[in-house]
Amino acid sequence: MCLLPEEASAEWMQHVAAELGFSETAFPVHRTDGDYNLRWFAPSAEVALCGHGTLATAHTLWELGELPPTESARFHTKSGLLTAAKRGDWIELDFPANPPTETPSPAGLLEALGLAATYVGRTRFDYLVEVESEDAVRSAAPDFPAVKKAPVRGVILTARSESAGADFVSRFFAPSIGVDEDPVTGSSHTALAPYWAAKLGRKELVGHQVSARGGVVRCTVASDRVRLAGQAVTIVRGAWALPLPIGPKSK
């Protein structure tokens, strides 16, 4: 997370995100009304919604004293108003739900994943592919140059969990924006939560993203919103010497 002055340009943000090389880097700007404008950049493109970047931003604002811990963080984004609130040791995000609509698999996608699907759907951002087992999700070895050809931000791979403590498992691949595999993806759970809630008949679920690093997301479906809870820890602090701005001021 990089807390920015108002004059920071989109070009500067993209340069920083590319230099850092994380799945996404979050850039908040303090507004005069006390809220924040928030944007997220992957190494090669801006994205319209990012869960872990939002969670990390809220955590950092509280930790730096920019916001009192009893106050919710409010972010104005390309996906509308998003909020984050402390819930004990967890941070709960309030995001718009993004359920998939069943669709034929695009040519080459399942071959790129090396899997047979029991369901293929499309969300606002991604394809969601359900497969028959947790092991199939864990052992998948996608052909990333082929996955990159899909006309979407990324591909969500999921199955019902066969392990204790989770209702479903997932992985997320987005080579089109410079992220072969994202460790933990809040935005994908805006699709996974309503999808599995409908299948399992429950509104409260636990998702386990089984990337190499892995992560747990607690999900609550509430009409056209999804509440996602995760945890954050600060591992490093620093300051950028790169001059501001690069290119024309972003609007």
C-alpha positions as CSV (number, residue, x, y, z in Angstrom):
1,M,0.0,0.0,0.0
2,C,1.3,3.4,-1.0
3,L,-0.3,6.5,0.6
4,L,-0.2,9.2,-2.0
5,P,-0.5,12.9,-2.4
6,E,-3.3,14.2,-4.6
7,E,-1.0,14.9,-7.6
8,A,0.2,11.4,-8.1
9,S,-0.6,10.3,-11.7
10,A,-1.8,6.9,-13.0
11,E,1.4,6.6,-14.9
12,W,3.4,6.9,-11.7
13,M,1.2,4.3,-9.9
14,Q,1.7,1.9,-12.8
15,H,5.5,2.4,-12.7
16,V,5.5,1.7,-8.9
17,A,3.3,-1.4,-9.3
18,A,5.6,-2.7,-12.1
19,E,8.7,-2.1,-10.0
20,L,7.3,-3.8,-6.9
21,G,6.0,-6.8,-8.9
22,F,3.2,-7.7,-6.4
23,S,-0.1,-9.1,-7.6
24,E,-1.6,-5.7,-7.0
25,T,-0.4,-2.5,-5.3
26,A,-3.0,-0.3,-3.6
27,F,-2.9,3.5,-3.8
28,P,-5.1,5.5,-1.5
29,V,-5.5,9.3,-1.6
30,H,-7.1,11.1,1.4
31,R,-10.2,13.2,0.5
32,T,-11.4,16.4,2.1
33,D,-14.5,14.6,3.4
34,G,-12.4,12.1,5.4
35,D,-12.9,9.2,3.0
36,Y,-10.2,7.9,0.6
37,N,-10.0,7.5,-3.2
38,L,-8.5,4.1,-3.8
39,R,-7.0,2.5,-7.0
40,W,-5.2,-0.8,-7.5
41,F,-2.5,-1.6,-10.1
42,A,-1.2,-5.0,-11.1
43,P,2.3,-5.1,-12.7
44,S,0.9,-4.4,-16.2
45,A,-2.6,-3.0,-15.7
46,E,-5.0,-1.2,-13.5
47,V,-7.7,-3.4,-12.0
48,A,-11.3,-2.4,-11.0
49,L,-11.5,-4.4,-7.8
50,C,-8.9,-5.9,-5.4
51,G,-9.7,-7.4,-2.0
52,H,-6.3,-8.0,-0.4
53,G,-5.2,-4.5,-1.5
54,T,-8.2,-3.0,0.2
55,L,-7.7,-5.0,3.3
56,A,-4.0,-4.1,3.5
57,T,-4.9,-0.4,3.0
58,A,-7.4,-0.4,5.8
59,H,-4.9,-2.2,8.1
60,T,-2.2,0.3,7.3
61,L,-4.4,3.4,7.8
62,W,-5.4,2.1,11.3
63,E,-1.8,1.1,12.2
64,L,-0.3,4.5,11.1
65,G,-3.0,6.4,13.0
66,E,-4.5,7.9,9.9
67,L,-7.8,6.4,11.1
68,P,-8.9,5.5,14.7
69,P,-9.3,1.7,15.0
70,T,-13.0,2.1,16.0
71,E,-13.7,3.9,12.7
72,S,-14.5,2.1,9.4
73,A,-12.4,2.9,6.4
74,R,-14.4,4.2,3.4
75,F,-13.0,3.9,-0.1
76,H,-14.3,5.4,-3.3
77,T,-13.2,3.1,-6.2
78,K,-14.0,2.0,-9.8
79,S,-16.3,-0.6,-8.1
80,G,-18.2,2.0,-6.1
81,L,-18.0,2.7,-2.3
82,L,-16.2,-0.1,-0.4
83,T,-15.8,-0.2,3.4
84,A,-13.6,-2.0,5.8
85,A,-14.2,-2.5,9.6
86,K,-12.2,-4.2,12.4
87,R,-13.8,-7.4,13.7
88,G,-11.5,-8.5,16.5
89,D,-8.4,-9.9,14.8
90,W,-10.1,-9.9,11.4
91,I,-10.9,-7.1,8.9
92,E,-14.3,-7.3,7.2
93,L,-14.7,-5.8,3.7
94,D,-18.1,-4.9,2.3
95,F,-18.0,-5.5,-1.5
96,P,-20.6,-5.8,-4.3
97,A,-21.5,-9.4,-5.1
98,N,-20.4,-10.5,-8.6
99,P,-22.1,-13.9,-9.2
100,P,-21.2,-15.8,-12.4
101,T,-23.6,-16.5,-15.2
102,E,-23.3,-20.0,-16.8
103,T,-21.7,-19.8,-20.2
104,P,-20.0,-22.1,-22.8
105,S,-16.3,-22.5,-22.2
106,P,-14.3,-20.3,-24.6
107,A,-12.2,-22.2,-27.1
108,G,-9.0,-23.4,-25.6
109,L,-9.6,-22.5,-21.9
110,L,-10.1,-26.0,-20.5
111,E,-7.2,-27.3,-22.5
112,A,-5.1,-24.4,-21.1
113,L,-6.1,-25.5,-17.6
114,G,-5.6,-29.1,-18.4
115,L,-8.9,-30.0,-16.7
116,A,-12.5,-31.1,-17.3
117,A,-15.1,-28.7,-15.9
118,T,-18.4,-29.4,-14.2
119,Y,-19.4,-25.8,-14.6
120,V,-18.2,-22.7,-16.4
121,G,-19.5,-19.2,-15.7
122,R,-18.5,-15.7,-16.5
123,T,-18.5,-12.8,-14.0
124,R,-17.9,-9.1,-14.6
125,F,-14.2,-9.7,-14.5
126,D,-13.4,-13.4,-14.9
127,Y,-14.3,-16.9,-15.9
128,L,-15.2,-19.2,-13.0
129,V,-14.5,-22.9,-13.6
130,E,-15.7,-25.6,-11.1
131,V,-13.9,-29.0,-11.3
132,E,-14.7,-32.3,-9.6
133,S,-12.4,-32.3,-6.7
134,E,-10.1,-30.3,-4.4
135,D,-7.2,-32.4,-5.6
136,A,-7.9,-31.2,-9.2
137,V,-7.7,-27.6,-8.0
138,R,-4.5,-28.1,-6.0
139,S,-2.7,-30.1,-8.7
140,A,-3.7,-27.9,-11.7
141,A,-0.7,-26.8,-13.8
142,P,-2.1,-24.2,-16.3
143,D,-0.5,-23.3,-19.5
144,F,-0.3,-19.6,-18.7
145,P,0.4,-18.2,-22.2
146,A,-2.7,-20.1,-23.3
147,V,-4.8,-18.9,-20.3
148,K,-3.7,-15.3,-21.2
149,K,-5.7,-15.6,-24.4
150,A,-9.0,-15.8,-22.6
151,P,-10.9,-12.4,-23.1
152,V,-11.1,-11.7,-19.3
153,R,-9.0,-10.4,-16.4
154,G,-8.5,-13.9,-15.0
155,V,-9.7,-17.4,-14.3
156,I,-11.1,-18.7,-11.0
157,L,-10.7,-22.4,-10.5
158,T,-12.8,-23.9,-7.7
159,A,-14.2,-27.1,-6.1
160,R,-16.0,-28.1,-3.0
161,S,-13.6,-28.5,-0.1
162,E,-12.7,-32.0,1.1
163,S,-10.7,-30.7,4.0
164,A,-11.9,-29.6,7.4
165,G,-12.4,-25.9,8.1
166,A,-13.4,-24.8,4.6
167,D,-16.5,-25.1,2.4
168,F,-14.8,-24.5,-1.0
169,V,-11.3,-24.2,-2.3
170,S,-10.0,-22.0,-5.2
171,R,-7.0,-20.7,-7.1
172,F,-6.8,-17.6,-9.3
173,F,-4.8,-17.1,-12.5
174,A,-4.5,-13.7,-14.2
175,P,-1.5,-13.7,-16.7
176,S,-3.3,-11.1,-18.8
177,I,-2.4,-8.5,-16.1
178,G,1.0,-9.9,-15.2
179,V,-0.1,-12.2,-12.4
180,D,0.2,-15.9,-13.3
181,E,-1.2,-16.9,-9.9
182,D,-2.5,-14.6,-7.2
183,P,-1.8,-15.9,-3.6
184,V,-5.2,-14.7,-2.2
185,T,-7.9,-12.9,-4.2
186,G,-10.7,-11.0,-2.5
187,S,-12.4,-10.0,-5.7
188,S,-12.7,-13.6,-6.8
189,H,-14.6,-14.3,-3.6
190,T,-17.3,-11.8,-4.6
191,A,-18.1,-14.5,-7.2
192,L,-17.2,-17.6,-5.3
193,A,-19.3,-16.7,-2.2
194,P,-22.7,-16.3,-4.0
195,Y,-21.9,-19.3,-6.3
196,W,-21.2,-21.6,-3.4
197,A,-23.9,-20.1,-1.2
198,A,-26.5,-21.1,-3.9
199,K,-25.0,-24.6,-4.2
200,L,-24.7,-25.3,-0.5
201,G,-27.8,-23.4,0.7
202,R,-25.9,-21.3,3.3
203,K,-25.1,-17.6,3.4
204,E,-22.0,-17.9,5.6
205,L,-19.1,-19.8,4.1
206,V,-15.3,-20.2,4.5
207,G,-13.1,-20.2,1.4
208,H,-9.6,-21.5,1.3
209,Q,-7.4,-20.2,-1.6
210,V,-4.9,-23.1,-2.1
211,S,-2.1,-21.2,-3.8
212,A,1.5,-22.0,-2.7
213,R,1.1,-19.3,0.0
214,G,-2.6,-19.8,0.6
215,G,-5.2,-17.9,2.6
216,V,-8.6,-18.2,4.3
217,V,-11.5,-15.8,3.5
218,R,-14.6,-15.8,5.6
219,C,-17.6,-15.0,3.4
220,T,-21.2,-13.7,4.2
221,V,-23.6,-13.2,1.3
222,A,-26.1,-10.4,2.0
223,S,-28.4,-9.8,-1.0
224,D,-26.3,-8.0,-3.6
225,R,-23.3,-7.5,-1.3
226,V,-20.7,-9.9,0.0
227,R,-18.8,-9.4,3.3
228,L,-15.3,-10.8,3.2
229,A,-13.1,-11.1,6.3
230,G,-9.4,-11.7,6.3
231,Q,-6.3,-10.8,8.3
232,A,-3.3,-8.6,7.7
233,V,0.2,-8.0,9.1
234,T,2.7,-5.3,8.4
235,I,6.0,-6.7,7.1
236,V,7.9,-3.7,5.9
237,R,7.7,0.1,5.8
238,G,9.5,2.5,3.5
239,A,9.5,5.7,1.5
240,W,9.6,6.3,-2.3
241,A,12.2,8.6,-3.8
242,L,10.7,8.3,-7.3
243,P,9.6,11.8,-8.3
244,L,5.9,12.7,-8.7
245,P,4.1,12.8,-11.0
246,I,5.0,10.8,-14.1
247,G,3.0,12.0,-17.1
248,P,-0.2,14.1,-16.9
249,K,-2.3,14.2,-13.8
250,S,-4.8,11.4,-13.6
251,K,-8.5,12.2,-13.4
